[in-house]
Amino acid sequence: MEHIEITSYDDCLVSCLDEPSVDHWRVRTDDPEFLSAFIDVLQEEDPVGKRIEWLCDQDVIKGLEKNFVRAAKASDLVTESTLTIRESTDAAPNTPTVLVSPEQTVSLLPVGDGEAVQVDITEEAACERLWEKHQSEWDIAMPHSIDTPPYSRLVTMAEQKLGDGVGADIDTAYTAVESRSPDEQPEPVTVSLLVGAKHELLLNDIVDWAETSTLATQGTVSKLKQRLEEFDIIATESKSVGVGRPRQRLVFSDESMQSLPADELLAHVQGVLA
């Protein structure tokens, strides 16, 4: 039996995850818009007890990994065992978006603006054949791990290591760039340095957080700090910490930037760096 309706990607995904008769979904898609909704809904719904798998093509996963925030959120899902990713050994351009399970198959035909014609198939023989096909593809696919550090690790460790409100501001700043194309996104370390200057943090503390969270090395942090200094966006002040050399504290060259919310701060600096 088939059921056809026009729905949003979000509503379709929530409905599938809430379906009590299905505890194992396998997703196939090369649609970036659906993929964004897929990651967001999985984070919001936290489908305990469900097996969620994504069979992807190499070009699709590379595209995801170019978007730092999306990749970090997907890394969260993999780390928490909410999502398992495998890379197909047989590239299939223009792959239709389908969610397959032994009990039900959902096909989505995009119509724009985050909506699609949703076709639900529950006929037993059809679902069995479709599942067998996708199971065969899954069996020969290669496990894929995302090198980007998990998003929650970055935010939580920032709050723990850098002080109250820092994690929230980093979350706000990263969220502000998430919907931009990868070419228009600033380096995640640059974003973190700007938040660091807003909170007048010690450079050593930023480096320690970046290295511990696996976001970046000390060399990368120093290089991007220097670039912001060259554009006269941030500066450093010496701070005595007792015995040893003074530490560098990050500050803004223009004190008026201090009061800007993290998202507005980022937009302002992007205009200068462009």
C-alpha positions in Angstrom: 0.0 0.0 0.0 1.2 3.5 -0.8 0.5 6.8 0.9 1.5 10.1 -0.9 1.6 13.6 0.5 3.6 16.8 0.4 5.5 17.4 3.6 8.6 19.1 4.9 11.9 17.2 5.3 11.7 17.9 9.1 8.2 16.5 9.5 9.0 13.5 7.4 12.1 12.7 9.5 10.3 13.2 12.8 7.4 11.0 11.6 9.9 8.2 10.6 11.8 8.3 13.8 8.6 8.3 15.8 7.2 5.3 13.9 6.9 2.5 16.6 6.9 -0.4 14.2 10.4 0.6 12.7 13.6 0.5 14.8 16.1 0.4 11.9 16.3 3.1 9.2 18.9 3.3 6.4 19.1 6.6 4.5 20.4 7.2 1.0 20.6 10.8 -0.2 22.8 13.3 -2.1 20.5 16.3 -1.3 22.4 18.8 0.9 19.1 20.4 2.1 17.7 17.0 3.2 21.1 16.2 4.8 21.0 19.4 6.9 17.5 18.6 8.1 18.6 15.0 8.8 21.4 16.0 11.0 19.3 18.7 12.8 16.4 16.3 13.5 18.6 13.5 14.7 20.1 15.9 17.2 16.8 17.3 18.4 15.0 13.9 18.5 17.8 11.8 20.0 16.1 8.6 18.8 17.1 6.2 21.6 16.7 2.5 20.6 16.7 3.2 16.9 19.5 2.2 14.5 20.1 5.0 12.0 22.5 4.4 9.1 23.5 6.7 6.2 25.0 5.2 3.0 26.7 8.1 1.2 28.8 8.7 -1.9 32.3 10.1 -1.6 31.5 13.5 -3.1 28.5 13.9 -0.7 30.5 13.3 2.4 33.3 15.5 1.2 30.7 18.3 0.7 29.4 17.8 4.2 32.9 18.0 5.7 33.6 21.3 4.0 30.9 22.8 6.2 32.6 22.8 9.6 29.5 23.2 11.8 27.5 20.5 9.9 30.4 18.1 10.0 30.9 18.8 13.7 27.3 18.0 14.4 27.4 14.9 12.3 30.5 13.9 14.3 28.5 14.3 17.5 25.9 11.8 16.2 28.6 9.3 15.2 30.4 9.7 18.5 27.2 9.1 20.5 26.4 6.0 18.3 23.2 7.7 17.1 24.4 7.5 13.5 26.5 5.1 11.5 28.1 6.2 8.2 29.4 4.1 5.4 30.8 5.3 2.1 29.5 3.6 -1.0 32.0 1.8 -3.3 29.8 2.5 -6.3 29.2 6.2 -6.9 25.6 6.9 -8.0 25.1 10.5 -9.2 21.6 12.0 -8.6 20.8 9.5 -6.0 17.1 9.8 -5.0 16.4 10.4 -1.3 15.0 7.3 0.4 14.6 6.0 3.9 14.5 2.2 3.9 13.6 -0.3 6.6 12.4 -3.9 6.5 8.9 -2.7 7.3 8.6 0.5 5.3 10.2 2.5 2.6 9.9 6.3 2.2 10.9 8.1 -1.0 11.1 11.8 -1.2 10.8 13.9 -4.4 11.9 17.4 -3.7 9.7 20.3 -4.7 11.8 23.1 -3.1 11.8 25.2 0.1 12.6 22.2 2.2 9.5 20.3 1.1 9.0 17.1 -0.9 6.4 14.7 -2.2 6.6 11.8 0.3 5.7 8.4 -1.0 5.3 5.7 1.7 5.5 2.1 0.7 4.4 -0.6 3.2 3.6 -3.5 0.9 5.6 -6.4 2.4 7.1 -7.9 -0.7 8.2 -4.5 -2.1 9.8 -3.5 1.2 11.6 -6.8 1.4 13.1 -6.4 -2.1 14.1 -2.8 -1.4 15.7 -3.7 1.9 17.7 -6.6 0.3 19.0 -4.3 -2.4 20.2 -1.7 0.1 21.5 -4.3 2.5 23.8 -5.6 -0.3 25.1 -2.1 -0.9 25.6 -1.5 2.8 27.5 -4.8 3.3 30.2 -3.8 0.7 30.4 -0.1 1.7 33.4 1.2 3.7 32.9 2.5 7.2 33.5 6.3 7.3 34.6 8.4 10.3 34.4 12.2 10.4 37.7 13.9 11.4 35.9 17.1 12.6 35.7 17.2 16.4 32.2 16.7 17.8 30.2 19.9 18.2 29.2 19.3 21.8 32.8 18.6 22.8 33.8 22.0 21.5 31.1 23.9 23.2 31.2 22.0 26.5 35.0 22.2 26.8 34.9 25.9 26.0 32.5 26.5 28.9 34.6 24.3 31.2 38.1 25.5 30.3 37.5 29.1 29.2 34.8 30.4 31.6 31.1 31.1 32.0 29.3 32.2 28.8 32.2 31.4 26.5 30.7 28.1 25.3 27.3 29.8 24.7 29.0 32.6 22.6 30.9 30.0 20.6 27.7 28.2 19.9 26.0 31.4 18.9 28.9 32.4 16.6 29.1 28.9 15.0 25.3 28.8 14.5 25.5 32.2 12.7 27.8 30.8 10.0 26.2 27.3 9.7 23.9 28.2 6.9 26.5 30.0 4.8 28.3 28.2 1.9 31.6 26.7 2.9 33.4 29.4 0.9 31.8 32.1 2.9 32.5 30.6 6.3 35.4 31.9 8.4 37.8 29.5 9.9 36.4 27.9 13.1 39.6 29.0 14.9 39.1 32.6 13.7 35.6 32.5 15.2 37.0 31.2 18.5 39.6 33.9 18.6 37.0 36.5 18.2 35.0 35.1 21.0 38.2 34.9 23.0 38.8 38.6 22.5 35.2 39.4 23.5 35.9 37.6 26.8 39.5 38.9 27.0 40.9 35.4 27.4 44.5 34.4 27.6 45.9 33.2 24.3 47.4 30.1 26.0 44.0 29.1 27.3 42.5 29.3 23.8 45.4 27.2 22.5 44.9 24.6 25.2 41.2 24.4 24.5 41.8 24.1 20.7 44.4 21.4 21.1 42.5 19.4 23.8 39.3 19.4 21.7 41.3 18.5 18.6 40.1 21.6 16.8 43.5 22.9 15.9 47.2 23.0 16.8 49.1 25.9 18.4 50.6 26.8 15.1 47.2 27.2 13.4 45.9 29.3 16.3 49.0 31.6 16.2 48.8 32.0 12.4 45.1 33.0 12.4 45.6 35.3 15.4 48.4 37.0 13.5 46.0 37.5 10.5 43.4 39.2 12.8 46.2 41.4 14.1 47.3 42.4 10.6 43.7 43.5 9.9 43.8 45.5 13.2 40.8 43.5 14.5 42.4 42.1 17.6 45.5 42.9 19.7 47.2 41.3 22.7 48.0 42.8 26.1 50.7 41.4 28.4 49.3 40.0 31.7 51.5 39.0 34.6 50.7 35.6 36.0 53.4 35.4 38.7 56.6 33.6 38.0 57.6 33.3 34.3 57.0 35.3 31.2 53.8 37.4 31.0 50.9 35.9 29.1 49.1 37.4 26.1 45.5 38.4 26.7 43.3 38.8 23.6 41.5 42.2 23.2 39.8 44.0 20.4 41.6 46.9 18.7 38.3 48.8 18.7 36.8 48.6 22.2 33.3 49.3 20.8 33.3 45.7 19.4 33.3 44.4 22.9 29.6 44.9 23.5 28.5 43.3 20.2 26.6 39.9 20.5 28.7 37.0 19.1 26.7 36.7 15.9 26.8 40.5 15.2 30.5 40.5 16.0 31.1 37.8 13.4 29.1 39.6 10.7 31.1 42.9 11.4 34.4 41.1 11.2 33.5 39.2 8.0 33.0 42.6 6.3 36.5 43.6 7.3 38.1 40.3 6.3 36.3 40.1 2.9 
